[in-house]
Amino acid sequence: MAKRTASAVWEGTLREGKGTVKLGSGAFEGADSFASRFEEGKGTNPEELIGAAHAGCFSMALAAGLTRAGFSPKRISTTASVSLEKVGEAFKITRIELHTEAEIPGLDENTFREQADTAKQNCPVSQALAGTEISLNAKLV
């Protein structure tokens, strides 16, 4: 199977420093900083990148499961909200909320819920983040 890479460079102290993150494919390179992670500053942060990875993985896993079940998804749109909170003296990703809307002709609500729950449990990113609470709000449109 494929092995994916990404890199990060940080220069300076935590508060005054700055960093860059880059995907090995070259599809994205962006700046990060203390402000972009812990405040509302410009740039990206690890939690946002985890959210993008989780939303993409979940959407693909749901499409795969639906296809195996004989359905043809037209559109699956997922947003992941990643919560970073101070726990004791350290910060921790405490929760990830997946919000998805899917357009799948001929699919009933119960089957959709079952497929969405299975995708949440089995997508590789969900499995990698198993130590974090992951919730799902799935809507069939």
Secondary structure, DSSP 8 states (H G I E B T S, - for coil): -----EEEEEES-TTT-EEEEEETTSS-EEEEEHHHHHSS-SSB-HHHHHHHHHHHHHHHHHHHHHHHTT---SEEEEEEEEEEEEETTEEEEEEEEEEEEEE-TT--HHHHHHHHHHHHHHSHHHHHTTTSEEEEEEEE-
